[in-house]
Amino acid sequence: MRNQVVGFMALVVAQSGFTGLLAAQAAMSPPPYLQIFQEQVKVGRVGAHPATESGWPRAFAKAKIQNHYIGLTTIYGPPEAWFAAGVKSIAEIDEQNQAIEKSPGLNRELDRLAQADAANLSGYRAVLARYQKDLSNGPDINPAEMRIWEVLIFTVRPGHEGDFFQAAKLYQNLVQGAKVEAPWATYEVMSGMPGPVYLVFVPHKTLAEIDPATGTGAAIEKAMTQETMKKFGTLAEGYTSIESRIFSVSPEMSYPPPEWVSQDRSFWGKKSSP
């Protein structure tokens, strides 16, 4: 039961940095929709992968395509690379795809990159998710400053979405009541994963921030009562699984907006050799 509570706490802590993902300004709300392109990287190819993957940002920048995204690689979890791109609407996705189709020679270059990258990959998945404001917690943060992202994946039993909603609100009330600054953003998967699935993102400036024995994690755990833990345990029966992954930001594989590069050129300006 305690593992279920800690898992939900970790999800919240990780999600705190997600606010304002891919936003042009320093601190903004999470995007209404999120595209996540997940690549399973072959063992032994993790080091070679960024050099090939960095070709996509160069190609999009040359064609002036405004589909900015963050590249993430797992520190803890299976060897994967996630590419997260926020958009305001589904129509915006359609506009970006049309811009790619119309750009002379871009599709040919993307096909070349995909063929080269195939040697690094064992699998691929594209996910579309929608932001759930009521299941998230403020305040907004500056995503350009975040270097570590924690993501919790909640797979819910069909028909038990209400259990997840109650658990999210219970945790939200706990955090707010303890006056702990721990923002997070929750997304409901619309397509691309067997569902129902909820993704909770929490960004951190350093890996040390994920330590539950110090800082925010310790303050939240101190506020947790036996009664609250029992409630979480009951609600956790509505999940089939809870998975936590920790990612580091890969500037070489990212396509950040110009404003992010201006904030920290030494980080976001890093490039891999073609």
Disulfide bonds with the S-S distance in Angstrom:
none
